[in-house]
Amino acid sequence: MNQEGLATRCVHAGEIADAHGSPHTPVYTTTTFRFASTKHLLDVVDGRQPGSLYTRYGLNPTIQSLEGKLAALENAEMAWAFCSGMAAEAALFLTHGRKGIVCLGDAYGGTLELLASQLPLLGIPTHLLLGSELARLENLLKGGAGLVFFETPSNPTLEIFDIRAVSELAHRHGALVAVDNTFASPVNQQPLALGADFAVHSCTKYLGGHSDLTAGAIMGSRELLMPIWNWRKNLGSMIAPEVAAQLARSIRTLPVRVRQQNASAQVIAEAMRAHRRVSGVLHPGLPDLPGHVLASRQMSGFGGMLTIEVAGTGEDATRVADRLKLFALAPSLGGVESLVTQPCTTTHHGLTPEERARRGISDSMLRLSVGLEDAEDLIADLNQALG
């Protein structure tokens, strides 16, 4: 594993020197690559020799360079890049979840829909547990479930799960653990170092960081990632070389961006907690959040995401969202610009009102993704919208 610091890895890991001295790997838009001989071609096809072959397979220098950088972010043996975070999750579930998947706590609405409605159509058993139902996990593992999946912090309630404890429990029963590390980013949390088998990312978010690309990634050991390769290849979920180059560019500034977002989100969370029109604030950096002590132990920063609950109804929260000026009303997160979304209208709109209520996702919640604007200006924007 790489012993250099994270910022150094973000800049230098995976880069391939070209003949002209470019400090970054060039963009190879080539779909196919020619060979000097059939022997050389077969050596690459059969994995005896590294090389480029066909872009849909991922055997493209730009994509392979990105994957070296992605692996370095989580100190993993290897990484696979995908065209989206959902594509990464789907390939993971189809490869390692066929014995049964347990999803702990809240997750992105698309993930919950995939688990609850679509994978069961393929005969894959899925179990969705609330964080308060964690005691049921061991029985499901005893029953044969082979993959435990969870977000920490979770979307949108910022629930914190103990990665080390869940991993130890799952491994005792022969199951694997995948942590969606999108909200935290590798700057704030390293799931593999805490015992997880996979780190999963929607690279559209913090790794991309500029709301201008869509991508996903899985990091882990070579032994566990190699079986995923054929699913990615044959489902056609490969990242494009142009997007791979764009993502590699963004990762070079990841630590600088995320550390600033951490600091601003903390200040904003504290300001919102004191606001008379806000009935609740969810952010791991607040000492009175139930998961704060655990977050302090397994995270090096508390992230740029927070959720506020507007005092009043869902309509009141909608009016606040509509009045914001610096916070753009848009789904997604992790960009340099601040975003606001009402989970009941976007990320979790596909869940029934009853299911949202069961998960503690109220209509009056607003999820805030803090960007790189001055925190004082963002607080002023929230104050005027709440006023």
C-alpha positions as CSV (number, residue, x, y, z in Angstrom):
1,M,0.0,0.0,0.0
2,N,1.1,3.6,-0.6
3,Q,2.6,5.3,2.4
4,E,2.5,8.8,0.9
5,G,0.0,11.4,2.2
6,L,-3.5,11.6,0.8
7,A,-2.9,15.0,-0.9
8,T,0.3,13.6,-2.6
9,R,-1.6,10.5,-3.8
10,C,-4.4,12.7,-5.2
11,V,-1.9,14.5,-7.4
12,H,0.5,11.8,-8.4
13,A,-1.1,8.4,-8.0
14,G,-1.9,6.6,-11.3
15,E,-0.4,9.2,-13.6
16,I,1.2,7.8,-16.8
17,A,4.1,9.8,-18.3
18,D,3.7,10.4,-22.0
19,A,6.3,11.0,-24.7
20,H,5.8,14.7,-24.7
21,G,6.3,15.3,-21.0
22,S,2.7,16.1,-19.9
23,P,2.4,16.1,-16.1
24,H,-0.9,14.3,-16.4
25,T,-2.1,11.3,-18.3
26,P,-3.5,12.3,-21.7
27,V,-7.0,11.6,-22.8
28,Y,-7.1,8.5,-25.0
29,T,-10.4,8.7,-26.8
30,T,-9.4,5.6,-28.8
31,T,-12.0,2.8,-28.8
32,T,-9.5,0.0,-29.8
33,F,-5.8,-0.5,-29.8
34,R,-3.6,-2.3,-32.3
35,F,-0.9,-4.9,-31.6
36,A,2.4,-5.7,-33.2
37,S,1.6,-9.4,-33.1
38,T,-1.1,-11.9,-32.1
39,K,1.2,-13.1,-29.3
40,H,1.2,-9.7,-27.7
41,L,-2.5,-9.3,-28.1
42,L,-3.2,-12.7,-26.4
43,D,-0.8,-11.7,-23.6
44,V,-2.9,-8.7,-22.9
45,V,-6.2,-10.5,-23.4
46,D,-5.2,-13.3,-21.0
47,G,-3.7,-10.9,-18.4
48,R,-0.1,-12.0,-18.7
49,Q,1.0,-8.5,-19.6
50,P,-0.6,-5.1,-18.9
51,G,-1.7,-3.1,-21.9
52,S,-4.5,-1.4,-23.8
53,L,-7.1,-3.4,-25.8
54,Y,-10.6,-2.0,-25.9
55,T,-12.1,0.9,-24.1
56,R,-15.4,-0.7,-23.2
57,Y,-13.4,-3.3,-21.3
58,G,-11.6,-0.5,-19.3
59,L,-8.3,-1.4,-21.1
60,N,-7.6,2.2,-22.0
61,P,-4.6,4.2,-20.6
62,T,-6.8,7.1,-19.4
63,I,-9.2,4.8,-17.5
64,Q,-6.4,2.7,-16.1
65,S,-4.6,5.8,-14.9
66,L,-7.7,7.0,-13.1
67,E,-8.2,3.6,-11.5
68,G,-4.7,3.8,-10.0
69,K,-5.6,7.1,-8.5
70,L,-8.9,5.9,-7.2
71,A,-7.3,2.9,-5.5
72,A,-4.7,5.1,-3.9
73,L,-7.5,7.3,-2.4
74,E,-8.7,4.4,-0.2
75,N,-5.3,2.6,0.1
76,A,-6.8,-0.3,-1.8
77,E,-5.1,-2.9,-4.0
78,M,-7.2,-1.9,-7.0
79,A,-10.3,0.0,-8.1
80,W,-12.9,-0.2,-10.9
81,A,-14.4,3.0,-12.4
82,F,-18.0,3.1,-13.7
83,C,-20.2,5.4,-15.6
84,S,-22.2,6.2,-12.4
85,G,-22.4,5.4,-8.7
86,M,-25.5,3.3,-9.3
87,A,-23.7,1.3,-12.0
88,A,-21.0,0.6,-9.4
89,E,-23.5,-0.5,-6.8
90,A,-25.4,-2.7,-9.3
91,A,-22.2,-4.5,-10.4
92,L,-21.2,-5.0,-6.7
93,F,-24.7,-6.4,-5.8
94,L,-24.9,-8.7,-8.8
95,T,-21.4,-10.1,-8.1
96,H,-21.3,-10.4,-4.3
97,G,-24.9,-10.1,-3.2
98,R,-26.5,-13.2,-4.7
99,K,-26.7,-15.0,-1.3
100,G,-28.6,-12.0,0.2
101,I,-27.9,-8.4,0.9
102,V,-28.6,-6.5,4.1
103,C,-28.8,-2.7,3.8
104,L,-28.4,-0.9,7.1
105,G,-30.1,2.5,7.7
106,D,-30.9,5.2,5.2
107,A,-29.5,5.2,1.8
108,Y,-29.9,7.1,-1.5
109,G,-33.4,6.6,-2.8
110,G,-32.2,4.9,-6.0
111,T,-30.2,2.4,-4.0
112,L,-33.3,1.6,-1.9
113,E,-35.4,1.2,-5.0
114,L,-32.8,-1.2,-6.6
115,L,-32.6,-3.3,-3.4
116,A,-36.3,-3.3,-2.6
117,S,-38.0,-3.6,-6.0
118,Q,-35.6,-4.8,-8.7
119,L,-33.0,-7.2,-7.2
120,P,-35.7,-9.4,-5.7
121,L,-37.0,-9.9,-9.3
122,L,-33.7,-11.6,-10.0
123,G,-34.1,-13.9,-7.0
124,I,-31.7,-12.0,-4.8
125,P,-32.9,-11.8,-1.2
126,T,-32.7,-8.2,0.2
127,H,-33.3,-7.0,3.7
128,L,-33.6,-3.3,4.6
129,L,-32.9,-2.6,8.3
130,L,-33.3,0.7,10.1
131,G,-30.4,1.8,12.2
132,S,-32.5,1.1,15.2
133,E,-32.9,-2.5,14.0
134,L,-29.2,-3.3,14.0
135,A,-29.7,-6.1,16.5
136,R,-31.4,-8.1,13.7
137,L,-28.3,-8.2,11.6
138,E,-26.7,-11.2,13.2
139,N,-29.8,-13.4,12.6
140,L,-29.8,-12.4,8.9
141,L,-26.1,-13.3,8.6
142,K,-26.8,-16.6,10.3
143,G,-29.5,-17.1,7.7
144,G,-27.0,-16.8,4.9
145,A,-26.9,-13.2,3.8
146,G,-23.5,-12.6,2.2
147,L,-23.2,-8.9,1.8
148,V,-23.8,-6.0,4.3
149,F,-24.1,-2.6,2.7
150,F,-24.5,0.8,4.4
151,E,-23.8,4.5,4.1
152,T,-22.0,6.3,6.9
153,P,-22.9,9.2,7.3
154,S,-26.2,8.2,5.7
155,N,-28.4,10.1,3.3
156,P,-30.2,12.3,4.4
157,T,-30.2,11.7,8.2
158,L,-26.4,11.7,8.7
159,E,-26.7,8.5,10.7
160,I,-23.3,7.0,11.8
161,F,-22.6,3.3,11.7
162,D,-19.6,1.6,13.4
163,I,-17.6,0.3,10.4
164,R,-15.2,-1.8,12.5
165,A,-17.9,-3.4,14.6
166,V,-20.2,-4.3,11.6
167,S,-17.2,-5.6,9.7
168,E,-16.1,-7.9,12.5
169,L,-19.6,-9.2,12.9
170,A,-20.1,-9.9,9.2
171,H,-16.7,-11.5,8.8
172,R,-17.5,-13.9,11.7
173,H,-20.4,-15.2,9.6
174,G,-18.5,-15.3,6.3
175,A,-20.1,-12.2,4.9
176,L,-18.6,-9.2,3.1
177,V,-19.0,-5.5,3.9
178,A,-19.4,-2.6,1.5
179,V,-19.4,1.0,2.7
180,D,-20.8,3.8,0.6
181,N,-18.2,6.5,1.4
182,T,-19.7,9.2,-0.8
183,F,-20.8,11.5,1.9
184,A,-17.6,11.3,3.9
185,S,-15.1,11.1,1.0
186,P,-11.7,9.5,1.5
187,V,-10.5,12.7,3.1
188,N,-12.7,12.2,6.1
189,Q,-13.0,8.4,6.3
190,Q,-11.1,5.3,5.2
191,P,-13.5,2.3,5.4
192,L,-11.0,-0.3,4.2
193,A,-8.6,0.6,7.0
194,L,-11.5,0.0,9.5
195,G,-12.2,-3.5,8.2
196,A,-14.7,-3.1,5.3
197,D,-14.1,-5.1,2.1
198,F,-15.3,-2.5,-0.4
199,A,-15.5,1.3,-0.5
200,V,-18.1,2.5,-3.0
201,H,-18.4,6.0,-4.4
202,S,-20.7,8.1,-6.5
203,C,-17.8,10.0,-8.0
204,T,-20.3,12.5,-9.3
205,K,-20.2,14.0,-5.8
206,Y,-17.0,15.0,-3.9
207,L,-14.5,13.2,-6.0
208,G,-15.8,15.0,-9.1
209,G,-16.5,18.1,-7.0
210,H,-17.7,20.5,-9.8
211,S,-21.2,19.2,-10.7
212,D,-19.9,18.5,-14.3
213,L,-19.4,14.8,-14.5
214,T,-21.2,11.5,-13.7
215,A,-19.1,8.5,-12.5
216,G,-18.8,5.8,-9.9
217,A,-16.1,3.6,-8.3
218,I,-15.5,0.5,-6.2
219,M,-12.2,0.1,-4.3
220,G,-11.0,-3.1,-2.6
221,S,-8.8,-6.2,-2.9
222,R,-7.8,-7.7,-6.2
223,E,-9.4,-11.0,-5.2
224,L,-12.8,-9.4,-4.6
225,L,-12.8,-6.9,-7.4
226,M,-11.7,-9.3,-10.3
227,P,-15.1,-11.1,-10.3
228,I,-16.9,-7.7,-10.8
229,W,-14.9,-7.0,-14.0
230,N,-17.1,-9.1,-16.3
231,W,-20.3,-7.6,-14.9
232,R,-19.0,-4.2,-15.7
233,K,-17.8,-5.2,-19.2
234,N,-21.0,-7.0,-20.2
235,L,-23.5,-4.6,-18.7
236,G,-21.7,-1.8,-20.6
237,S,-21.3,0.4,-17.5
238,M,-17.7,1.6,-18.3
239,I,-16.7,5.2,-17.7
240,A,-15.8,7.2,-20.9
241,P,-12.1,8.2,-21.2
242,E,-13.1,11.9,-21.4
243,V,-15.0,11.6,-18.1
244,A,-12.1,9.6,-16.6
245,A,-9.7,12.4,-17.4
246,Q,-12.1,15.0,-16.0
247,L,-12.5,13.0,-12.8
248,A,-8.7,12.6,-12.4
249,R,-8.3,16.3,-12.7
250,S,-10.9,16.9,-10.0
251,I,-9.3,14.4,-7.6
252,R,-6.1,16.5,-7.6
253,T,-7.9,19.2,-5.6
254,L,-10.0,16.9,-3.4
255,P,-8.3,17.4,0.0
256,V,-8.3,21.2,-0.4
257,R,-12.0,21.3,-1.3
258,V,-13.2,18.9,1.3
259,R,-11.3,20.4,4.2
260,Q,-12.8,23.8,3.4
261,Q,-16.3,22.3,3.1
262,N,-15.8,20.6,6.5
263,A,-15.0,23.9,8.2
264,S,-17.9,25.8,6.6
265,A,-20.5,23.1,7.3
266,Q,-19.5,23.0,11.0
267,V,-20.0,26.8,11.3
268,I,-23.3,26.7,9.4
269,A,-24.6,23.7,11.5
270,E,-23.9,25.6,14.7
271,A,-25.6,28.7,13.4
272,M,-28.7,26.8,12.3
273,R,-29.0,25.1,15.6
274,A,-29.5,28.5,17.2
275,H,-32.1,29.7,14.7
276,R,-35.7,29.9,16.0
277,R,-37.1,28.7,12.7
278,V,-35.1,25.5,12.7
279,S,-36.3,22.7,14.9
280,G,-33.4,20.3,14.3
281,V,-29.9,20.1,12.8
282,L,-28.2,16.8,11.7
283,H,-24.4,17.1,11.3
284,P,-21.8,14.6,12.7
285,G,-19.8,17.5,14.1
286,L,-22.5,18.6,16.6
287,P,-21.7,17.1,20.0
288,D,-25.3,16.4,20.8
289,L,-25.8,14.3,17.6
290,P,-26.2,10.6,18.7
291,G,-23.4,9.5,16.4
292,H,-20.9,12.2,17.2
293,V,-18.7,10.2,19.5
294,L,-18.5,7.4,17.0
295,A,-17.9,9.8,14.1
296,S,-15.1,11.4,16.1
297,R,-13.5,8.0,16.4
298,Q,-13.7,6.8,12.8
299,M,-13.7,10.0,10.9
300,S,-10.9,12.6,10.5
301,G,-13.4,15.3,9.5
302,F,-17.2,15.6,9.7
303,G,-18.0,16.4,6.1
304,G,-19.8,19.2,4.2
305,M,-23.3,17.8,4.5
306,L,-26.0,18.8,6.9
307,T,-29.7,18.4,7.2
308,I,-32.0,21.0,8.8
309,E,-35.6,20.5,9.9
310,V,-37.6,23.7,9.3
311,A,-40.0,24.4,12.1
312,G,-43.4,23.9,10.5
313,T,-44.8,21.9,7.6
314,G,-43.3,20.6,4.4
315,E,-44.8,23.5,2.6
316,D,-42.9,25.8,5.0
317,A,-39.7,24.0,4.1
318,T,-40.5,24.3,0.4
319,R,-40.9,28.1,0.8
320,V,-37.5,28.3,2.5
321,A,-35.9,26.3,-0.3
322,D,-37.5,28.5,-2.9
323,R,-36.2,31.7,-1.3
324,L,-32.6,30.7,-1.1
325,K,-30.3,32.6,-3.5
326,L,-26.8,31.2,-3.0
327,F,-27.9,27.7,-2.3
328,A,-29.0,26.4,-5.6
329,L,-32.2,24.3,-5.5
330,A,-30.9,21.1,-7.1
331,P,-30.3,17.4,-6.3
332,S,-26.8,16.0,-6.0
333,L,-24.0,17.2,-3.6
334,G,-20.3,17.7,-3.1
335,G,-19.8,20.5,-5.7
336,V,-18.0,23.8,-5.2
337,E,-21.4,25.5,-5.2
338,S,-23.8,25.0,-2.4
339,L,-27.0,23.1,-3.0
340,V,-30.2,22.5,-1.2
341,T,-32.7,19.8,-1.8
342,Q,-35.9,18.7,0.0
343,P,-35.5,14.9,0.2
344,C,-39.3,14.2,-0.1
345,T,-39.2,15.9,-3.5
346,T,-36.0,14.6,-4.9
347,T,-33.7,11.9,-3.5
348,H,-36.4,10.0,-1.6
349,H,-39.4,11.1,-3.6
350,G,-39.8,7.5,-4.9
351,L,-40.5,6.2,-1.3
352,T,-44.0,6.2,0.0
353,P,-44.8,8.9,2.6
354,E,-45.2,6.0,5.1
355,E,-41.7,4.7,4.4
356,R,-40.2,8.1,4.6
357,A,-41.9,8.6,8.0
358,R,-40.6,5.2,9.2
359,R,-37.1,6.3,8.3
360,G,-37.4,9.6,10.0
361,I,-37.3,11.6,6.7
362,S,-39.8,14.3,7.3
363,D,-41.3,16.6,4.6
364,S,-39.9,19.6,6.5
365,M,-36.3,18.4,6.1
366,L,-33.8,20.3,3.8
367,R,-30.5,18.7,3.0
368,L,-27.7,21.2,2.5
369,S,-24.5,20.5,0.5
370,V,-22.0,23.2,1.5
371,G,-19.8,24.5,-1.2
372,L,-16.8,26.8,-1.2
373,E,-18.6,30.1,-0.8
374,D,-17.8,32.1,2.4
375,A,-19.6,30.5,5.3
376,E,-20.9,33.9,6.5
377,D,-22.6,34.5,3.1
378,L,-24.2,31.1,3.2
379,I,-25.5,31.7,6.8
380,A,-26.9,35.1,5.7
381,D,-28.7,33.4,2.8
382,L,-30.2,30.8,5.1
383,N,-31.3,33.5,7.6
384,Q,-33.1,35.6,4.9
385,A,-34.8,32.5,3.6
386,L,-35.9,31.4,7.0
387,G,-36.8,34.9,8.1
